[in-house]
Amino acid sequence: MDELQTILYDLSTKIMKNERAEAEAVEGYNDQLKLIALAQEKTDDAGLKEFLEKLESATKEKISDELNHGESLYAEYVEMTGIKPATT
């Protein structure tokens, strides 16, 4: 294996690690959404409810961004390596 091939393998590995980090961020945001929902159920404070609704919306937007990043990284890996998912 030549030096360039080694660098490309390392780069593709890093891309997939970054894709995994995006997925882990989504997991954290899902936990956040669960806590937001619990707080919404427990409060009668109108101001807090309004804040929690904004927080919920912002968290969902962050999830959407992470999903876009993950898809982009995945596509880059496939393009770089030429390895595609198996089809059934």
C-alpha positions in Angstrom: 0.0 0.0 0.0 1.4 3.4 -0.9 1.4 6.5 1.2 -1.6 8.1 -0.7 -3.7 4.9 -0.3 -2.9 4.9 3.5 -3.9 8.6 3.7 -7.2 7.9 1.8 -8.0 5.0 4.1 -7.4 7.2 7.2 -9.5 10.0 5.7 -12.4 7.6 4.9 -12.2 6.3 8.5 -12.3 9.8 9.9 -15.3 10.6 7.7 -17.2 7.7 9.1 -16.2 8.6 12.7 -17.6 12.1 12.0 -20.8 10.5 10.7 -21.1 8.5 13.9 -20.6 11.6 15.9 -23.5 13.2 14.1 -25.7 10.2 14.9 -24.6 10.4 18.6 -25.6 14.1 18.6 -29.1 13.1 17.3 -29.3 10.6 20.2 -28.5 13.4 22.7 -31.1 15.7 21.1 -33.7 12.9 21.4 -33.0 12.8 25.1 -33.4 16.5 25.2 -36.8 16.3 23.4 -37.9 13.8 25.9 -37.1 16.1 28.8 -38.7 19.0 27.1 -41.9 17.0 26.7 -41.8 16.0 30.4 -41.3 19.6 31.4 -44.2 20.7 29.2 -46.5 18.1 30.9 -45.5 19.3 34.4 -45.8 23.1 34.1 -48.8 25.4 34.0 -46.6 28.5 33.6 -47.5 30.1 30.3 -44.1 31.8 29.9 -42.2 28.5 30.6 -44.5 26.7 28.2 -43.7 29.2 25.5 -40.0 28.9 26.1 -40.2 25.1 26.0 -42.1 25.2 22.7 -39.3 27.4 21.2 -36.7 25.0 22.7 -38.5 22.0 21.2 -38.6 23.7 17.7 -34.9 24.7 17.9 -33.9 21.1 19.0 -35.8 19.6 16.1 -34.0 22.0 13.7 -30.7 20.9 15.2 -31.6 17.2 14.6 -32.5 18.1 11.0 -29.1 19.7 10.6 -27.3 16.7 12.1 -29.2 14.3 9.8 -28.1 16.4 6.8 -24.5 16.3 8.0 -24.7 12.6 8.5 -26.1 11.9 5.0 -23.4 14.2 3.5 -20.6 12.4 5.3 -22.0 9.0 4.3 -22.2 10.0 0.7 -18.7 11.3 0.8 -17.4 8.0 2.2 -19.2 6.1 -0.6 -17.8 8.4 -3.3 -14.3 8.3 -1.9 -14.1 4.6 -1.5 -16.4 3.4 -4.2 -17.9 1.0 -1.6 -21.7 1.0 -1.8 -24.2 -0.6 0.5 -25.2 -4.1 -0.4 -28.6 -4.4 -2.0 -31.0 -7.2 -1.3 
